[in-house]
Amino acid sequence: MTKFYFIRHGETDFTLADTKIYKNWGFNMLPLSNKGVEQIKATAKDKRLKSAKIIVTSPYGRAMHSAAIISKELGIDLVVETNLHEWVANIDYNYIPDDEAKENLKEFFKNDGEKSNDPKYNYETANSMKDRVYLVLEKYKNYGEVIIVCHGLLMERFLDVCEVSNGEIVEYILE
């Protein structure tokens, strides 16, 4: 049995979105806001996390920033797992404009995470998200207790919870 502590990243600082060389992809590289840093420092004080053996994080900036803070506070090593990325609006991982991505997200929710009957919507399904998270959990199942730092929608779909707050911890047991 392995206990996983899923943690949603702290509040994101959106002031640099779509600036510099990050045009169109900047959202994925953003750090935490000052409030987000404080949220994660508070999360790191949760007694449940003290016995974790490793931190596994999404590759997105806001998640890695969160994981780095937790790692520093707890003295636990961290690793990056690309399969912990947030839901993707285009399953081929091609950039699509924000308005199109928002439409895909609406369609995703309308279909409760299932594939749309309309072929113009090519988003990642909830089952695809779950499958890639299971791959990560299987890889770390021998650690006993593991911290997973990732994203709200990923946690909501994988853990079957609603509206995860920034810095919130949700436990998951893998038998």
C-alpha positions in Angstrom: 0.0 0.0 0.0 1.3 3.5 -0.9 -0.1 6.8 0.3 0.0 9.6 -2.2 -0.5 13.2 -1.0 -1.7 15.1 -4.1 -1.1 18.9 -3.7 -2.5 21.5 -6.1 0.1 24.2 -6.8 -0.1 27.6 -5.2 -1.7 30.6 -6.8 0.0 31.5 -10.1 1.5 34.9 -11.0 -0.1 35.6 -14.4 1.7 39.0 -14.9 4.2 37.5 -17.3 1.8 35.4 -19.4 2.3 35.7 -23.1 5.3 38.0 -22.8 9.0 37.7 -23.7 10.0 34.6 -25.6 7.1 32.7 -24.0 4.5 34.0 -26.4 1.6 31.6 -26.5 3.3 29.1 -24.2 4.0 31.4 -21.3 1.1 30.1 -19.2 2.9 26.8 -18.7 6.1 28.5 -17.5 4.7 30.9 -14.9 5.9 30.9 -11.3 3.8 31.4 -8.2 2.5 34.8 -6.9 3.6 36.0 -3.5 0.3 34.7 -2.2 1.0 31.3 -3.9 4.4 31.0 -2.2 2.8 31.6 1.2 0.0 29.1 0.4 2.6 26.4 -0.3 4.8 27.3 2.7 1.6 26.8 4.8 0.9 23.5 3.0 4.5 22.3 3.7 3.8 22.5 7.5 1.0 19.9 7.3 2.1 17.0 9.5 1.0 14.4 7.0 3.8 15.3 4.7 6.6 14.7 7.2 6.9 11.0 6.4 6.9 11.3 2.6 10.0 9.9 0.9 9.9 11.8 -2.4 8.2 14.7 -4.1 7.0 14.1 -7.7 6.0 17.2 -9.7 4.4 18.3 -12.9 6.8 20.0 -15.3 4.8 23.3 -15.4 6.5 26.3 -13.7 3.8 26.8 -11.1 3.9 23.2 -10.0 7.8 23.0 -10.0 7.9 26.3 -8.0 5.5 24.7 -5.4 7.5 21.5 -5.3 10.7 23.3 -4.8 9.3 25.2 -1.8 8.0 21.9 -0.3 11.3 20.2 -1.0 13.2 23.0 0.8 10.9 23.1 3.8 10.9 19.3 4.3 14.3 18.4 3.0 12.9 15.8 0.6 14.2 15.3 -3.0 12.0 16.0 -5.9 11.7 14.6 -9.4 9.8 15.9 -12.4 7.3 13.7 -14.2 6.0 15.0 -17.6 2.8 12.9 -17.3 1.7 15.1 -14.4 1.0 18.0 -16.7 -2.4 19.8 -16.7 -5.2 18.8 -19.0 -4.4 19.6 -22.7 -6.9 21.4 -25.0 -5.3 19.7 -28.0 -4.4 16.0 -27.7 -1.7 16.4 -30.3 0.0 19.0 -28.0 -0.3 21.6 -30.7 -0.7 25.2 -29.5 -4.2 26.5 -30.1 -5.4 30.1 -29.4 -6.9 30.8 -25.9 -10.5 31.2 -27.2 -10.3 27.8 -28.9 -8.8 26.2 -25.8 -11.7 27.7 -23.7 -14.2 26.2 -26.2 -12.6 22.8 -25.9 -12.7 23.1 -22.1 -16.4 23.9 -22.2 -17.0 20.9 -24.5 -14.9 18.7 -22.1 -17.2 19.7 -19.2 -20.3 19.4 -21.3 -19.3 15.8 -22.1 -18.2 15.0 -18.5 -14.6 14.5 -19.7 -15.6 12.0 -22.5 -14.7 12.4 -26.1 -17.0 14.8 -28.0 -19.1 13.6 -30.9 -18.0 16.7 -32.8 -14.6 16.0 -34.5 -13.5 19.7 -34.2 -12.9 19.1 -30.5 -9.6 17.2 -30.1 -9.0 17.6 -26.3 -7.6 15.1 -23.8 -10.3 13.0 -22.2 -10.6 12.4 -18.5 -9.7 8.7 -19.0 -6.5 9.7 -20.8 -5.6 11.9 -17.8 -6.3 9.1 -15.4 -4.2 6.6 -17.4 -1.1 8.9 -17.4 -1.4 9.6 -13.7 -1.6 5.8 -13.0 1.6 5.4 -14.9 3.3 7.8 -12.6 1.9 6.3 -9.4 3.0 2.8 -10.5 6.5 4.1 -10.9 6.6 5.4 -7.3 4.5 2.8 -5.5 7.4 1.4 -3.6 8.2 4.6 -1.7 5.5 4.2 0.9 4.4 7.8 1.1 4.8 10.2 -1.9 3.9 13.9 -2.4 2.5 14.6 -5.9 2.4 18.3 -6.9 0.2 18.9 -9.9 -2.9 20.7 -11.1 -6.6 21.3 -10.2 -8.3 19.7 -13.1 -6.0 16.7 -13.0 -6.7 16.2 -9.3 -10.5 16.7 -9.8 -10.7 14.1 -12.5 -8.2 11.5 -11.1 -9.4 11.8 -7.5 -13.1 12.5 -8.2 -13.1 15.6 -6.1 -14.6 19.1 -6.8 -12.8 22.4 -7.0 -9.4 21.8 -5.4 -8.0 25.0 -3.8 -4.4 26.2 -4.3 -2.2 24.3 -1.9 -4.9 21.8 -0.9 -3.8 18.3 0.0 -5.9 15.3 -1.1 -4.8 11.8 0.0 -5.0 8.8 -2.3 -4.2 5.2 -1.4 -2.8 2.8 -4.0 -3.3 -0.8 -2.9 
